[in-house]
Amino acid sequence: MSKVIVGSTDVTRVTYRDRDGTLTNPDVTVAWVKKPDATVTQTGVTVTAVSTGIRDIDVVTDVEGIWYLEITATGTIAPLVIEKQICVVASSVA
C-alpha cells in the first residue's frame, strides 16, 4: 500500500505487454478511485501515455483515509485489471 499526504499526488506506473512480452499499448486505459467516504469518481485521476506500453496513473488526493484505485485496460495486453490501495495521511510528521 502506498502512503501519501493529503493534497499530494500518488503516481502508479503500469507496464503493458503482449503474449510475447513485447511492450504494447492497450486499446483503452481507464482508472477511477473509491474515496474513504465511498464516493467513486474519476475526478482527480489522470492516465498519461509515457511511451509504448507504459502508462502513468496520477491520483490527486483531497481527503485522509484509505483510497482504492482500479485501473482497467482493454486489448491483447496484460495486465487487464490492477487494484491498489492508497493510504492518505494528514501529515508526514509523527
Backbone as a ProteinNet text record, in pm:
[ID]
protein_1_A
[PRIMARY]
MSKVIVGSTDVTRVTYRDRDGTLTNPDVTVAWVKKPDATVTQTGVTVTAVSTGIRDIDVVTDVEGIWYLEITATGTIAPLVIEKQICVVASSVA
[TERTIARY]
85.3	0	89.8	63	142	84.7	167.2	127.2	161.6	62.4	83.4	15.4	55.1	-4.2	-121.4	-227.8	-345.2	-298.9	-353.7	-319.6	-207.6	-140.5	-34.6	-87.4	-0.7	-39.9	29.5	-47.9	5.3	22.6	139.2	166.4	187.8	113	126.7	169.6	281.5	327.6	291.1	225.5	183	253.4	303.7	368.5	280.3	246.1	161	243.6	225.2	296.4	199.3	234	153.7	199.8	143.7	175.3	322.1	386.9	528.4	621.6	564.9	645.5	688.9	638.8	672.7	585.3	646.4	567.4	463.2	337.2	225.4	126.2	73.9	-26.6	-161.1	-228.8	-366.4	-455.6	-570.2	-665.4	-717.1	-757.7	-810.6	-761.9	-727.6	-694.2	-782.4	-856.5	-947.1	-913.6	-917.6	-888.6	-988.5	-1020.5	-1108.1	-1069.8	-1117.5	-1089.5	-1219	-1209.5	-1314.3	-1252.1	-1306.6	-1253.9	-1301.8	-1244.3	-1283.9	-1433	-1499.8	-1643.3	-1730.6	-1669.5	-1734.2	-1772.5	-1732.5	-1754.3	-1664	-1722	-1644.6	-1638.9	-1516.9	-1501.8	-1377.9	-1379.1	-1261	-1201.4	-1268.2	-1218.3	-1085.4	-985.7	-853.9	-766.5	-816.7	-741.1	-704	-574.3	-526.6	-443.9	-471.7	-393.5	-309.4	-176.9	-85.4	-3.7	-0.1	84.8	227.5	316.3	456.2	534.7	514.6	576.7	501.4	546.3	478.8	469.7	346.4	322.3	335.1	366.8	386.7	282.5	209.5	109.8	134.4	124.5	126	-15.4	-57.6	-188.8	-164.4	-205.4	-189.5	-321.7	-317.7	-436	-406.9	-480.3	-466.8	-557.6	-499.4	-575.9	-626.8	-744.8	-802.2	-866.5	-855.5	-913.4	-833.7	-819.9	-746	-824.1	-750.7	-812.3	-758.6	-823	-782.4	-860.8	-787	-843.8	-820	-909.2	-893	-886.3	-780.8	-761.3	-781.4	-858.7	-872.4	-838.5	-752	-709.3	-750.8	-825.6	-872.2	-825.3	-773.8	-728	-792.3	-800	-852.4	-748.8	-759	-667.7	-603.2	-504.7	-433.9	-309.2	-330.6	-222	-246.3	-145.6	-158.7	-79.5	-124.4	-246.8	-368.8	-486.3	-610	-669.2	-652.6	-705.7	-598.9	-583.1	-491.9	-570.4	-555.8	-617.3	-507.8	-524.9	-423.8	-491	-435.1	-480.2	-381.5	-435.6	-353.9	-393.2	-295.7	-319.4	-287.3	-388.2	-370.7	-373.2	-264.8	-249.7	-246.2	-275.6	-280.5	-142.4	-41.1	93	195.5	316.7	424.3	501	464.4	530.5	464.8	545.3	488.2	471
-117	0	123.1	213.6	336.2	435.1	530.1	626.9	766.8	857.5	995.3	1091	1217.3	1322	1384.6	1417.7	1483.4	1601.2	1610.9	1718.7	1685.1	1572.9	1533.4	1432.2	1393.2	1304	1169.5	1062.1	926.9	890.8	840.1	802.1	651.2	587.8	444.8	426.1	358.3	330.7	186.9	170	38.1	6.4	-116.9	-164.4	-271.5	-251.1	-345.9	-419.7	-551.8	-635.4	-731.4	-771.5	-872.3	-1011.2	-1114	-1252.6	-1287.6	-1218.8	-1245.6	-1165.5	-1079.1	-999.9	-865	-831.6	-705.1	-593.9	-480.1	-365.2	-330.7	-318	-296.3	-200.8	-109	-15.5	-84	-59	-105.9	-23.7	-79	-3	115.2	88.3	190.8	160.8	265.1	251.5	348.4	296.9	377.5	353.5	461	446.7	528.9	479.6	551.8	515.6	596.8	572.9	564.8	492	492.3	558.8	673.9	751.1	691.2	736.5	683.7	700.3	800.2	819.9	737.9	645	553.9	620	744.4	810.1	745.4	706.7	651.6	758.7	791.6	902.3	886	956.9	969.1	1109.1	1194.9	1330	1323.3	1394.4	1392.6	1276.1	1193.4	1077.5	1102.9	1093	1117.7	999.6	955.4	849.2	914.9	894.9	955.4	846.8	852.4	761.6	815.1	739.7	780.1	738.1	614.5	560.2	432.1	361.7	238.5	142.5	106.8	10.5	63.3	191	247.4	356.4	344.1	443.2	485.5	615.8	668.4	705.3	662.2	697.1	784.4	911.1	1007.6	1024.1	1018.3	1038.3	1154	1264.1	1378.6	1353.1	1352.9	1321	1448.1	1437	1554.8	1525.1	1399.5	1363	1246.6	1247.5	1144.9	1014	902.5	770.5	675.2	558.8	457.1	476.7	492.6	505.9	375.1	341.6	223.8	270	232.9	267	142.1	155.1	44.7	96.1	22.8	56.1	-60.5	-29.8	-132.7	-98	-196.6	-176.3	-280.6	-247.8	-342.1	-363.1	-474.3	-507.4	-642	-673.2	-801.5	-780.6	-734.2	-698.6	-761.3	-753.2	-792.2	-690.8	-653.8	-695.9	-619.5	-678.1	-611.4	-529.2	-575.2	-503	-497.1	-378.4	-360	-291.4	-339.7	-276.5	-237	-121	-70.4	7.2	-2.4	78.7	192.6	309.5	427.2	477.6	486.7	539.6	688.2	771.2	917.1	965.9	1031.9	1078.8	1231.2	1286.7	1431.5	1494.3	1424.1	1480.5	1369.5	1401.4	1303.6	1311.9	1407.4	1425.6	1336.8	1255.9	1164.1	1232.6
0	0	0	-93.2	-93.6	7.8	50.4	151.9	101.4	101.8	57.2	154.3	148.4	232.1	158.8	231	171.7	86.6	-33.4	-124.5	-220.7	-198.1	-289.7	-391.7	-482.5	-591.5	-577.3	-585.5	-590.5	-737.7	-775.2	-913.5	-921.3	-1010	-1034.8	-1179.8	-1201.2	-1337.8	-1372	-1488	-1533.7	-1664.5	-1674.7	-1796.2	-1859.3	-1986.3	-2058.7	-2163.6	-2168.8	-2265.5	-2333.4	-2455.5	-2523.6	-2480.2	-2541.2	-2502.4	-2523.2	-2616.4	-2643.8	-2553.9	-2467.8	-2377.9	-2433.6	-2552	-2615.2	-2559.1	-2527.4	-2481.2	-2585.9	-2541.3	-2632.6	-2569.5	-2649.1	-2598.6	-2582.1	-2470.6	-2457	-2550.6	-2588.2	-2669.3	-2588.8	-2465.2	-2375.1	-2234	-2159.6	-2017.9	-1940.8	-1843.7	-1762.4	-1615.9	-1536.1	-1392.9	-1312.6	-1194.3	-1102.2	-960.5	-866.8	-725.8	-646.7	-535.1	-434.1	-313	-275.4	-162.7	-30.5	81.5	212.6	244.7	184.9	209.8	114.9	39.5	-54.7	-186.7	-210	-338.1	-443.1	-556.1	-667.2	-775.6	-820	-914.4	-1001.2	-1113.4	-1198	-1183.5	-1108.1	-1085.3	-1011.1	-1061.4	-999.8	-1040.5	-1133	-1181.4	-1328.2	-1357.3	-1493.2	-1541	-1663.7	-1726.7	-1836	-1828.1	-1924.5	-1993.6	-2127.6	-2204.2	-2198.5	-2135.2	-2121.4	-2245.5	-2287.5	-2408.6	-2443.5	-2544.9	-2585	-2466.9	-2431.4	-2324.6	-2183.3	-2166.3	-2032.3	-2007.8	-1896.3	-1857.8	-1713.2	-1688.4	-1552.3	-1513.9	-1395.9	-1342.7	-1220.3	-1230.2	-1121.9	-1049.6	-916.6	-833.7	-738.7	-755.7	-666.1	-546.5	-426.4	-305.9	-238.8	-177.1	-111	23.7	68.4	197.1	256.5	386.8	459.1	463	463.2	474.2	368.6	356.9	260.3	130.7	22.3	-111.6	-186.3	-279.3	-362.9	-508.3	-577.3	-717.2	-800.8	-910	-1004.2	-1142.6	-1211.6	-1346.4	-1435.3	-1540.9	-1633.2	-1773.5	-1844.7	-1981.7	-2072.8	-2201	-2299.2	-2408.5	-2474.6	-2583.7	-2559.2	-2640.3	-2627.8	-2543.8	-2421.1	-2330.6	-2193.6	-2110.8	-1970.3	-1889.3	-1771.7	-1702.7	-1755.1	-1738.2	-1778.4	-1664.6	-1540.4	-1424.6	-1315.7	-1258.3	-1146.1	-1035.1	-913.3	-797.1	-699.7	-637.3	-545.6	-433.7	-313.6	-201.1	-180.5	-149.2	-121.3	17.7	107.3	242.1	239.6	260.6	259.6	403.8	444.1	582.6	586.1	703	719.6	715.3	766.1	776.1	778.5	734.1	741	872.4	958.1	1086.4	1190.9	1257.9	1356.8	1490.4
[MASK]
++++++++++++++++++++++++++++++++++++++++++++++++++++++++++++++++++++++++++++++++++++++++++++++

